[in-house]
Amino acid sequence: MNNQENTAQRVNSNSVLPQDTSQALNLLIRLTNNLSKLADRESQALAQNDMVAFAILQDEKMLVTEQYVKASEEFRINMNTYRGAEKPLLDRLEKLQAGLGERTKTNNDIVHNIYEHAKSRTQSSLLAVQELGQDQRINYALPKQAVNENETSAHKAGD
């Protein structure tokens, strides 16, 4: 076996995409659709300011994204194989990926704005606390006589 066959065999054994180009494109379409639906759910969570739902979605998104990335890398590596594939499938995949890109960019912009707003509020709060701290005087003097509660309780119990 030569090196090219060896490499091809290794790639095939680690393949995510099926050998059949139509099946492979359909899998990529499904994965892209799944990510788009997740992006829509993220948008809803962000619009409702539901950070718990948003955080929960991140685990699910990571799993789907890992699958998508593996399949996409494999698609890119074998791009020549897919050039002769069914045009409607390729067009659908391209359209879905463009939509996914738009959704992702919108969500990233919203997350960035939330982050900047939170950062600004935190900075304002810190400045306000500093100003309050500068206006307040703290008396560090010790009480004139320290009281031992155990001793006081023992005297009362013995009385």
PyMOL commands that set and color helices and strands:
alter all, ss='L'
color gray80, all
select helices_A, chain A and resi 3-13+21-47+51-77+79-82+87-135+149-158
alter helices_A, ss='H'
color red, helices_A
deselect
rebuild
show_as cartoon
